[in-house]
Amino acid sequence: MPEAAQLERRTTELLQRLIRFNTVNPPGDEQAAQELLHETLAAAGFECELLSAVEGRPNLVARLRGDGDGPTLCLCGHVDTVLADPGDWSVDPWSGELKDGCVWGRGALDMKSQVAAEVAAAASLAEEGWRPAGELLVVITADEEVGGEYGAQWLCDQHADKVRCDFMVNEGAGEILHFNGRRVYGVCVAEKGVFRFTLTTEGRAGHASIPRIGDNALTKLAPLLQAMRDRQPSLELSPEPESLLTALGLDPSDPEAAVREAADTDPRVAVLVEPLLGVTLTPTMAHASDKINVIPAQASLKVDCRVPPGLGREHALAKITEVLGEDGWSIDFNEEVVGNRSPIETPLMGAIRGWVEQADPGATVAATSLPGFTDSRWWREAFPDCVAYGFFPQREMDLFEAAPLVHGADERVPVADLGFAADAYVHVCKEMLS
Ligand SMILES: [Zn+2]
């Protein structure tokens, strides 16, 4: 086993170096960061390839072959980040500075930290002479933050044989959740679908100085907005929130009551759990007349809508009608991406659970889903048998501290959590591939 302190130090140093490469996407510019990871894993004995869909934006595929018969486990991550406005930060977002026990900078949580922990764990194992039964893959993608056209989507499409795997550990969950005396680590097994749409209302134009000469389409948005302010579609149970509610000691058979009970104990938990329990509708953009003195003949409202994994347009439409009624509007879907999931009880969940029980006695794991999107979606779609989970364990910083820092100012990660996560990846590799 790699020594714990050494693994933590190695992960920390690697993260600091990764943060110093500005990989804000767009444009991404991932080349230099990927070369560093390539060099680290190649020196440890991995067969490495940099595969680029476009110049200067390679994906890294690193493979450690074993001699036995076993599954292929992939440690996955992305090195691109969202933008950072230095004016909002108390440190330079690309400094990788070590301060107050944390590494600071853009990507410290999402997700150069996990990339550093995965690469440090994999390289340390290989350097010690450990070899997998089966194969250990490390795949670090470019272009995740804008959807993966040059990253995961392209790899799964153009290089399926090189990135095919049975199990994958990626981003999506892992921060500890304290609730009612329980300590729960989430494992993200699914991602919700995205069904963004535009609602349109119709009227008749006229001069704004004579209000009733026209028929104002904009005011017809008011009842629709009001409806979405007052309520969300009725809650519905699926395997992931069922697992999470159970782990929190809440009764999943009555989701409404469970959310109320969560809110009584800790309103922050209710805010996070509720969106996992069904379709969500969030109006974000409105447009009507182009001139202040013209009554609009048409008004439109854009709504961000997320749908539980596996469900499509018909289900979304039924839930939208439940909230908005059937009359007075028309709808166009602008994006339709069905979410997907992996099963909950698998050898990979067993390995993660085993590590949690040993690393943090008394704590438990729960499956959860993500309202957003990760590269895992591409792997599940390309390789239907691939079990893809999101897991980056953190306990120094809990879910409520970490969540606002992701894509926010002063993003940082405790050094202790870097060592904690690297230890998890060493354990999972050995457990799955020995
Ligand atoms: Zn990410």
Residues whose N, C-alpha, C, O or C-beta is under 5 A from the ligand:
A	BS01	ZN	D110 M111 E171
